Amino acid sequence: MDNPTLLQFFHWYYPDGGKLWPEVAEKAEWLASIGITMVWLPPASKGESGGYSVGYDTYDLFDLGEFEQKGSVATKYGDKAQLIAAVNALRAQNIGVLMDVVLNHKMGADEKEQVSVNRVLADNREEIEEEVVAAEAWTRFTFPGREGKYSQFIWDYHCFSGVDHIENPDESGVFKIVNDYTVDGWNVEVDDEFGNFDYLMGANIDFRNNAVREELKYWGSWLMEQVPCTGFRLDAVKHIPAWFYKEWIDSIQQAASQPMFIVAEYWSFETDKLQQYIDQVDGKTMLFDAPLLLNFHHASLEGKEYDLTHIFDGSLLQADPWHAVTIVANHDTQPLQSLEIPVEPWFKPLAYALILLREQGVPAVFYPDLFGASYQDSGDDGNEHQIDLPVVAELETLIQARQQYAWGPQTDYLDDANCIAFVRAGTEEKPGCVVVMSNDSDGVKAIPLGDNFADSQWTDLTRNLDAEVVCNAEGTGEFRCNGGSVSVWIRKND
C-alpha cells in the first residue's frame, strides 16, 4: 500500500444514539478524496453497558448490535446492519477497515458462580496469599438474548484467571481464581508492571484454557465472514500473553483471503519493552509508538526550551520503523481519560507533519483533530470539566500532502534545537516537498536541492506563508516557516 494513512474514526466521548456507523458511511467518499487509506473503527461488540458502551467493557463478542442484550439491540454506534453498511461504504472507496479486538477481559456476566480465590496484593501481583477463600463471583456468561446463535460456548470460571470483585464475602481488589489452569499463578509473556500485569479488569480471560483459545480463534474467523474488514487493532496486549497473540494472528492470517493489517496497543514508554513484544510475536503485529507521543507531549509543553533535534529519540520509529504506527492522540490519551497525555494545540500541526510526511512509520490521525470534539466529564480533581478539542486547521492539507508530495528519498536537517527540516526528493512519477518547522521564532533553512532545481520556485502548501522561495543557480533555497509553526514547500506548478 502506497503511503498508508490510518484514521481512528471515534473518540471516547463520541455521542450515544447510533450515530457513528451512519457517519462513517456518509463520510467514506470524502475520506478517500483527502487520502485516508484505512479506518480504525471502535469495538463493535455489545458491552456491559449496552447502548452506552464505548466498547471496551466486552460482554458478547458475537453480538454486533443484533440481539436484545444489556438493555438494547444496537450498540452505542448503531446496529449490525448499519455497521456492515458503513464497512461496505469504506470498502467501495478502497479504504481498508480495522476492527477493534478486545480479548483481555469480559464484563457483565449473566450469572454468579461459587468460586475459590486467592487474594492478591494489587501493587505486586506476584504476592498471592496462600489462603483459599470461598466466595461468589460473576463469571458465568450464557448470553440468553442470543440463544446460542453463532456460538453455543458458555464462559464460566474455568475460562478466567482473576476477578476484581467477590461476594459472600463482599470484597473488591485483585483475586486469583483457583482452577486447573491457574495453579502456576498468572500468565507469562505479559508486562512486568506490578510484578505481573496479566490482570487488568473484569473477569480476566485465561488463555491457557485450550477451549478459550479455540473459541477466540473461531470468533476472529467469524468476524471476518460477517464484516469485510482488512485488519485489526488489538487492545491491551501488554496484559495478554504474547504467545497467545502469535497463535491468534497466525489463525487469522490463514483464514483471511488477503494479508491483514494488524496493529496492537502495548502502552509503554519503554521502547525496549515494545521491541521485546515484537520479538515475542515474531514481528506479526505493528505497535503504536507511545514513546514518540511522549516526545510530542513534552515538546508541546516546553516550547522553545525543547531541543527539536531529539524529537525522535527513544521512539519506536527510530528503533524499528517497520513496526511503528505513529500517533498524536487517541481515545485513551485525550483529556480526562486514563492515559491523558495531550499534545498542545500549537504543536499538533508540527507533530502531524512529522508523522504524515516522512518515510518511516504508518501515521494514524485522531477523529477530533480532523472533525473537532466537545464534551464534559469529571476529572481526577472531582470537578466537572468542559473540554473543547478544535480541528487542527492544517491537518486536512497535511493528509492530502502525504498522498501528493511525500514521495522519494528523505534527507534530514535535524541540526538546530529550534528549527528543523526534512526533504522528500520525489520520484520520476511523483513530486516531493520540503518541510520546515520551528518551536521558537521564525525559522529558515538553506537547503541545497541540487542543479535540477536551479531557479525553481516554491510555494507553501499550508499557506502559512505567502511569499515564494526561489532557488539560486545551484539549486539552493532559503526555506522558511513562521515561529511555532510548520510550512510545507512544494515546487510551483507541481
Secondary structure, DSSP 8 states (H G I E B T S, - for coil): --S--EEE---TT--SSS-HHHHHHHHHHHHHHHT--EEE----SEETTGGG--S-SEEETT-SS-S-BTTBSSBTTB-HHHHHHHHHHHHHTT-EEEEEE--SEE---SEEEEEEEEEE-TT-TT-B-S--EEEEEEEEB--TTTTTSS----B-GGGEEEEEEEBTTTEEEEEEE-STT-TT-S-SSS--TTS-----SSEEE-TTSHHHHHHHHHHHHHHHHHS---EEEE--GGGS-HHHHHHHHHHHHHHSSS--EEEE----S-HHHHHHHHHHTTT-SEEE-HHHHHHHHHHHHHGGGS-GGGTTTT-HHHH-GGGEEEES--TTTSTTSTT-----GGGHHHHHHHHHSSSSSEEEEEHHHHH-EEEEEE-TTS-EEEEEE---TTHHHHHHHHHHT--S-EEEE--SSSEEEEEE---SSS--EEEEEESSS-EEEEEE--GGGTT-EEEETT-S--S-EE--TTSEEEEEE-TTEEEEEEETT-
